[in-house]
Amino acid sequence: MIGRPNAKTGGSRSKVRDKRLNMPNLFIDLRDKVYRTKTWAPGKLILSDYEGEIATGEDFSGVLKIGGSPKVFLFDGHAARVDYINKKMAASFELHSAEARELLAKYYAVKETNPAADLPPLLFSLAYRTVNWSLSGFLIGGYNGKLKIGQQFSGMIRLDKTTKAGFFRAEVKRHVGAVRGLGAQFLSLTPETFEMFEIAMKKSEAGGH
């Protein structure tokens, strides 16, 4: 890891570092809870050990691993029904990449051919879209977790429609009630994270495309 990204630098670099960008969205994976299910079909899943705070009808985002594949994919989900008493959640989801959809369909085709076959498990954790971000920190929305102001934590940043990801360590600086937001300042970033930021900034300059 490299040092604090907010260390003093030249004036022009500081201005670039502190420029807050709204687009493209980054996805912050806090790696705080990983869910596992073998009850799924393409675009649908049921969890039997759900202990989160997502409510029925709420949208969410996350990162997903399929079977024994080492690759991780981003998805958008919708909680069709949440049963807090029995710790169950039924949800629909849409994977961001065509590669992920093809891989999921490939695994499920085995089940359709042989109903007795076991489906590989889906492993996923929640990820939070950024409201804004810069090289010094980020603000995410829709956060219902337990991180407190002043608390330090680690996580991963992911960029939509790529396999790019980078590790970071940060400190919570504020909570924003209007968007259920959590604002954090980076303490350290890996070289891979800076490489991903460079890609995201080029997307921003190109209008987010």
C-alpha positions as MATLAB code, in Angstrom:
seq = 'MIGRPNAKTGGSRSKVRDKRLNMPNLFIDLRDKVYRTKTWAPGKLILSDYEGEIATGEDFSGVLKIGGSPKVFLFDGHAARVDYINKKMAASFELHSAEARELLAKYYAVKETNPAADLPPLLFSLAYRTVNWSLSGFLIGGYNGKLKIGQQFSGMIRLDKTTKAGFFRAEVKRHVGAVRGLGAQFLSLTPETFEMFEIAMKKSEAGGH';
ca = [
       0.000    0.000    0.000;
       1.030    3.588   -0.497;
       0.711    6.418    1.984;
      -2.076    8.859    2.718;
      -3.524   10.151   -0.531;
      -4.269   13.553    1.024;
      -0.673   14.353    1.829;
       0.419   17.870    0.826;
       1.354   18.209   -2.808;
       1.607   20.973   -5.393;
      -1.336   23.345   -5.771;
      -2.532   22.053   -9.148;
      -2.387   18.422   -8.013;
      -4.359   19.270   -4.861;
      -7.128   20.844   -6.954;
      -7.370   17.730   -9.122;
      -7.275   15.473   -6.065;
     -10.137   17.306   -4.326;
     -12.419   17.622   -7.353;
     -15.605   15.746   -6.510;
     -17.022   13.655   -9.347;
     -20.586   12.402   -9.538;
     -20.097   10.141  -12.554;
     -19.262    7.461  -13.258;
     -20.539    5.735  -10.136;
     -17.994    3.698   -8.249;
     -19.101    0.737   -6.151;
     -17.806    0.501   -2.584;
     -17.596   -3.065   -1.295;
     -17.184   -2.970    2.492;
     -16.853   -6.772    2.637;
     -18.794   -6.816    5.883;
     -21.179   -9.702    5.131;
     -21.097  -12.411    2.454;
     -24.353  -14.234    1.672;
     -24.517  -17.696    0.134;
     -27.420  -19.401   -1.627;
     -28.025  -22.409   -3.854;
     -31.656  -21.422   -4.419;
     -31.510  -19.366   -7.578;
     -32.407  -19.080  -11.235;
     -31.123  -16.523  -13.734;
     -32.256  -13.153  -12.401;
     -33.777  -14.517   -9.162;
     -32.553  -15.778   -5.793;
     -33.752  -16.650   -2.303;
     -31.673  -16.205    0.848;
     -32.343  -18.282    3.953;
     -29.926  -16.533    6.327;
     -30.651  -12.875    5.658;
     -29.954  -10.553    8.607;
     -29.642   -7.215    6.827;
     -31.776   -4.080    6.808;
     -32.974   -3.995    3.206;
     -36.770   -3.636    3.153;
     -39.328   -5.176    0.825;
     -39.445   -3.153   -2.377;
     -35.995   -1.627   -1.895;
     -33.316   -1.585   -4.590;
     -29.707   -2.454   -3.842;
     -26.385   -3.184   -5.553;
     -23.811   -5.862   -4.902;
     -20.927   -8.017   -6.050;
     -21.471  -11.634   -7.011;
     -19.353  -14.765   -7.451;
     -20.758  -17.718   -9.363;
     -19.749  -21.234   -8.371;
     -16.021  -21.806   -8.369;
     -15.293  -18.956  -10.776;
     -12.644  -16.571   -9.413;
     -14.302  -13.628  -11.155;
     -16.520  -11.155   -9.334;
     -19.394   -9.363  -11.068;
     -21.503   -6.321  -10.203;
     -25.298   -6.501  -10.142;
     -28.382   -4.436   -9.310;
     -31.017   -6.103   -7.174;
     -34.589   -5.566   -6.011;
     -35.956   -7.042   -2.781;
     -39.296   -8.587   -3.778;
     -39.980   -9.803   -0.234;
     -38.104   -9.667    3.056;
     -39.109  -11.785    6.069;
     -37.082  -10.550    9.027;
     -38.566  -13.100   11.441;
     -37.545  -16.120    9.371;
     -34.431  -14.396    7.965;
     -35.455  -14.844    4.335;
     -35.247  -12.571    1.322;
     -36.506  -13.158   -2.212;
     -34.923  -10.863   -4.760;
     -34.557  -10.262   -8.466;
     -31.240   -9.140   -9.880;
     -29.635   -7.983  -13.106;
     -25.946   -8.579  -13.778;
     -24.060   -5.692  -15.336;
     -21.920   -7.678  -17.753;
     -22.782  -10.011  -20.616;
     -19.976  -12.327  -19.490;
     -21.655  -12.778  -16.110;
     -25.067  -13.457  -17.651;
     -23.586  -16.052  -19.998;
     -21.771  -17.774  -17.139;
     -24.925  -17.893  -15.031;
     -26.942  -19.322  -17.929;
     -24.260  -21.948  -18.537;
     -24.435  -23.211  -14.940;
     -28.236  -23.193  -14.911;
     -28.452  -25.125  -18.206;
     -26.943  -28.122  -16.412;
     -29.795  -28.003  -13.893;
     -32.419  -27.811  -16.648;
     -30.894  -30.842  -18.381;
     -30.560  -32.792  -15.141;
     -33.037  -31.637  -12.432;
     -31.239  -33.786   -9.838;
     -27.999  -31.843  -10.332;
     -26.957  -29.361   -7.661;
     -26.611  -25.723   -8.607;
     -23.324  -24.082   -7.693;
     -23.715  -21.530   -4.899;
     -23.995  -17.826   -5.505;
     -21.883  -15.741   -3.133;
     -22.582  -12.044   -2.866;
     -22.123   -9.019   -0.678;
     -23.690   -5.582   -0.830;
     -21.918   -2.756   -2.603;
     -22.776    0.920   -2.318;
     -22.935    3.357   -5.225;
     -21.033    6.576   -4.746;
     -22.931    9.860   -4.579;
     -19.606   11.557   -5.313;
     -15.919   10.713   -5.040;
     -12.396   12.042   -5.461;
      -8.860   10.858   -4.806;
      -9.242   11.990   -1.201;
     -12.472   10.186   -0.319;
     -16.078    9.327   -1.182;
     -19.708    9.665   -0.187;
     -21.985    6.628   -0.568;
     -25.761    6.524   -0.258;
     -28.196    3.942    1.067;
     -25.926    2.916    3.928;
     -27.578    1.236    6.929;
     -24.462   -0.185    8.560;
     -22.791    0.395   11.897;
     -19.644    2.332   11.006;
     -19.278    5.388   13.256;
     -17.591    8.744   12.741;
     -13.876    8.385   13.406;
     -13.881    4.627   12.814;
     -11.327    3.230   10.367;
     -12.198    0.438    7.956;
     -10.997   -1.376    4.840;
     -12.796   -2.224    1.629;
     -12.670   -2.514   -2.132;
     -13.644   -0.103   -4.889;
     -15.062   -1.489   -8.105;
     -15.779    0.146  -11.447;
     -18.880   -0.724  -13.452;
     -18.518   -2.981  -16.518;
     -14.873   -3.807  -15.842;
     -13.063   -6.323  -13.666;
     -11.019   -3.501  -12.146;
     -10.946   -3.342   -8.360;
      -8.672   -1.840   -5.745;
      -8.213   -2.015   -1.988;
      -8.345    0.975    0.330;
      -8.331    1.936    3.975;
     -10.381    4.915    5.104;
     -11.852    6.770    8.061;
     -15.509    7.732    8.486;
     -15.890   11.517    8.513;
     -19.637   12.118    8.400;
     -23.135   10.725    8.057;
     -25.599   12.414    5.685;
     -29.181   11.737    6.691;
     -30.822   12.945    3.476;
     -29.304   10.106    1.430;
     -28.518    7.705    4.285;
     -24.975    8.582    3.340;
     -21.562    7.785    4.726;
     -18.636   10.084    3.909;
     -15.094    8.769    4.285;
     -11.535    9.972    3.767;
      -8.931    7.649    2.298;
      -5.993    6.751    4.501;
      -4.200    4.491    2.030;
      -4.721    3.211   -1.501;
      -3.086    0.472   -3.543;
      -1.532    1.148   -6.960;
      -4.414   -0.841   -8.496;
      -6.858    1.618   -6.950;
      -5.090    4.591   -8.518;
      -5.143    2.801  -11.883;
      -8.891    2.316  -11.528;
      -9.370    5.981  -10.579;
      -7.541    6.985  -13.741;
      -9.968    4.900  -15.820;
     -12.951    6.423  -13.977;
     -11.667    9.974  -14.489;
     -11.280    9.383  -18.217;
     -14.883    8.127  -18.290;
     -15.956   11.292  -16.458;
     -14.138   13.509  -18.956;
     -15.871   11.618  -21.760;
     -19.270   12.242  -20.231;
     -19.512    8.984  -18.286;
     -19.561    6.755  -21.393;
];
